[in-house]
């Protein structure tokens, strides 16, 4: 099962790490608790649209880019896996 919150957390954590910022720094800038941000990044909490936007702003990300990235990841996971069957093998 694909959980959107898992993918959102991965995108947010990836952005934070690539910016070499700590959870504490981003949580303070987003005005959320450090524990809450950690849970969002780990996909354990589903942030409201307001809090997600606040976290995105703290990371200098646009909400639309985060959602687009998540949608693309989910699309790739949901894409059917094709298997090649060699009918000549026996």
Backbone bond lengths (Angstrom), bond angles and torsions (degrees), N, CA, C in turn:
res aa  C-N    CA-C-N  psi(-1)  N-CA   C-N-CA  omega(-1)  CA-C   N-CA-C  phi
1 X - - - 1.449 - - 1.528 108.79 -
2 X 1.312 115.07 135.53 1.455 121.34 -179.84 1.526 109.08 -91.42
3 X 1.324 116.82 121.78 1.462 121.01 176.51 1.520 109.04 -106.95
4 X 1.314 115.06 122.88 1.451 120.07 -179.08 1.515 111.40 -60.83
5 X 1.326 117.04 -38.05 1.468 119.59 -177.00 1.525 111.53 -63.32
6 X 1.332 117.17 -30.64 1.466 120.45 177.68 1.520 110.27 -65.37
7 X 1.314 116.17 -45.72 1.460 120.45 -179.62 1.527 111.53 -67.99
8 X 1.315 117.00 -39.90 1.469 120.21 177.53 1.527 109.11 -59.76
9 X 1.306 116.62 -46.57 1.464 120.90 178.84 1.513 112.37 -58.85
10 X 1.333 117.01 -41.42 1.461 120.64 179.72 1.525 111.35 -64.21
11 X 1.331 116.47 -41.68 1.466 120.29 179.68 1.528 110.13 -64.97
12 X 1.334 116.35 -45.46 1.467 119.96 -179.24 1.520 111.57 -63.92
13 X 1.330 116.32 -45.31 1.467 119.76 179.62 1.529 110.66 -63.52
14 X 1.327 116.91 -42.52 1.461 120.69 178.78 1.520 111.82 -59.22
15 X 1.334 116.05 -42.19 1.465 120.34 179.14 1.520 110.54 -65.92
16 X 1.326 116.68 -44.11 1.468 120.18 -179.21 1.521 110.97 -62.61
17 X 1.309 117.18 -44.74 1.463 121.35 -179.03 1.528 110.64 -66.58
18 X 1.331 116.94 -41.18 1.468 118.90 179.52 1.529 111.65 -65.29
19 X 1.333 116.13 -26.13 1.467 120.75 176.58 1.529 111.72 -86.01
20 X 1.332 116.44 -1.95 1.468 122.81 -179.32 1.532 111.22 56.75
21 X 1.338 115.02 43.96 1.460 120.37 179.82 1.521 109.43 -112.41
22 X 1.296 116.00 151.97 1.454 120.86 179.91 1.525 110.27 -88.75
23 X 1.316 114.94 161.76 1.467 120.23 173.94 1.522 110.06 -56.67
24 X 1.327 115.62 -42.06 1.466 120.87 -178.24 1.538 111.37 -59.80
25 X 1.325 116.60 -45.00 1.466 120.65 -179.87 1.530 111.64 -61.59
26 X 1.317 115.91 -47.37 1.466 119.84 -177.26 1.519 111.00 -70.21
27 X 1.323 116.96 -40.19 1.467 120.33 178.73 1.528 110.62 -60.80
28 X 1.317 116.41 -42.37 1.468 120.22 179.18 1.524 110.71 -64.10
29 X 1.335 116.71 -45.54 1.463 120.74 -179.61 1.529 111.66 -65.02
30 X 1.325 116.55 -33.61 1.468 121.07 -178.88 1.530 112.47 -86.66
31 X 1.332 115.58 -9.73 1.462 121.66 -177.97 1.533 112.60 61.37
32 X 1.342 113.84 44.19 1.462 121.15 173.10 1.524 107.11 -127.62
33 X 1.311 116.35 160.74 1.461 118.44 179.74 1.523 109.90 -71.87
34 X 1.307 115.00 151.82 1.454 121.43 178.48 1.525 110.30 -58.60
35 X 1.320 117.08 -43.69 1.463 121.45 179.91 1.513 112.44 -62.04
36 X 1.333 115.95 -40.94 1.462 120.65 179.67 1.524 110.40 -64.63
37 X 1.327 117.38 -46.68 1.458 120.75 178.90 1.523 110.43 -60.24
38 X 1.310 116.75 -41.43 1.461 120.70 178.25 1.524 110.72 -60.12
39 X 1.322 117.21 -43.09 1.467 120.94 179.52 1.527 111.40 -66.43
40 X 1.324 117.13 -37.30 1.471 120.62 177.00 1.531 109.33 -64.09
41 X 1.323 117.03 -46.14 1.464 120.54 179.95 1.520 112.18 -62.19
42 X 1.318 117.67 -33.76 1.464 121.12 -179.82 1.527 112.50 -85.04
43 X 1.339 116.74 -0.02 1.461 120.54 179.03 1.512 113.92 75.91
44 X 1.321 116.82 18.24 1.459 121.03 -179.72 1.523 112.65 -90.43
45 X 1.308 116.37 -23.21 1.473 121.69 177.70 1.513 108.62 -122.64
46 X 1.325 115.12 144.15 1.460 121.00 175.73 1.521 107.46 -103.47
47 X 1.319 115.89 110.54 1.462 121.35 -176.51 1.530 110.50 -71.86
48 X 1.317 115.61 142.54 1.463 119.64 172.68 1.520 108.36 -65.90
49 X 1.319 116.73 164.32 1.466 119.56 -179.63 1.522 111.18 -61.26
50 X 1.339 117.55 -35.09 1.465 120.73 179.39 1.529 111.15 -66.39
51 X 1.327 116.17 -45.53 1.470 118.89 -179.70 1.519 111.40 -70.49
52 X 1.314 116.76 -37.16 1.463 119.56 177.55 1.526 110.02 -62.58
53 X 1.307 116.64 -42.26 1.465 120.13 177.92 1.528 110.75 -63.39
54 X 1.313 117.40 -39.99 1.461 121.47 178.74 1.533 111.00 -62.89
55 X 1.319 116.61 -41.89 1.471 121.32 178.65 1.530 109.79 -66.03
56 X 1.325 116.53 -42.36 1.467 120.48 178.20 1.527 110.76 -60.58
57 X 1.322 116.92 -45.24 1.465 120.70 179.05 1.526 111.10 -61.10
58 X 1.328 116.14 -40.27 1.469 120.51 179.16 1.527 111.19 -63.47
59 X 1.335 116.14 -28.95 1.465 121.28 179.48 1.533 112.62 -95.49
60 X 1.343 116.18 6.33 1.463 120.96 -177.19 1.528 112.31 57.47
61 X 1.323 115.28 38.96 1.460 122.16 177.04 1.515 108.71 -113.69
62 X 1.317 116.42 150.66 1.461 118.05 172.64 1.525 107.63 -89.59
63 X 1.299 115.60 142.32 1.459 121.15 179.18 1.526 109.61 -59.11
64 X 1.329 117.24 -38.78 1.467 120.08 -178.49 1.528 111.36 -64.02
65 X 1.336 117.95 -37.17 1.471 120.14 177.88 1.520 111.83 -67.91
66 X 1.312 116.78 -38.44 1.465 120.39 178.29 1.529 109.66 -64.44
67 X 1.330 116.16 -47.87 1.471 120.11 -179.36 1.527 110.51 -64.09
68 X 1.321 117.33 -39.41 1.463 121.12 178.39 1.524 111.29 -62.84
69 X 1.323 116.32 -43.45 1.457 121.18 178.58 1.522 111.19 -63.24
70 X 1.317 115.92 -42.32 1.464 120.97 179.05 1.528 110.06 -64.99
71 X 1.326 117.02 -43.47 1.463 120.67 179.32 1.527 110.71 -60.51
72 X 1.330 116.54 -39.99 1.460 120.13 179.02 1.533 111.15 -65.44
73 X 1.314 117.04 -42.63 1.470 120.54 178.13 1.521 111.13 -61.95
74 X 1.320 116.86 -42.57 1.462 120.57 179.39 1.530 110.15 -65.72
75 X 1.320 116.78 -41.29 1.463 121.05 177.36 1.527 110.34 -56.78
76 X 1.327 116.42 -45.80 1.461 120.05 -179.34 1.524 111.64 -63.69
77 X 1.322 117.16 -37.33 1.464 120.30 178.64 1.515 112.35 -69.96
78 X 1.317 116.06 -32.87 1.456 120.12 -177.47 1.523 112.85 -84.92
79 X 1.330 117.34 -14.39 1.460 120.85 -178.47 1.520 109.74 -60.53
80 X 1.325 116.23 137.17 1.473 118.35 -179.39 1.527 111.27 -64.53
81 X 1.306 115.33 142.32 1.444 121.15 178.36 1.527 107.56 -93.44
82 X 1.315 116.34 119.99 1.450 120.77 -178.54 1.531 109.75 -92.30
83 X 1.312 114.63 139.39 1.459 120.61 178.69 1.522 108.16 -117.27
84 X 1.306 116.23 129.60 1.462 121.18 177.44 1.516 108.64 -87.19
85 X 1.297 114.89 125.25 1.467 120.04 179.17 1.505 107.94 -109.66
86 X 1.312 115.79 124.24 1.458 121.01 178.84 1.526 107.87 -89.69
87 X 1.327 115.18 105.50 1.475 119.69 -178.37 1.511 112.45 -75.43
88 X 1.344 116.67 -12.42 1.466 120.91 -179.82 1.520 112.20 -86.13
89 X 1.325 117.38 -15.75 1.457 120.54 -178.13 1.525 109.63 -78.32
90 X 1.297 115.80 133.83 1.470 118.66 177.63 1.469 111.78 -162.91
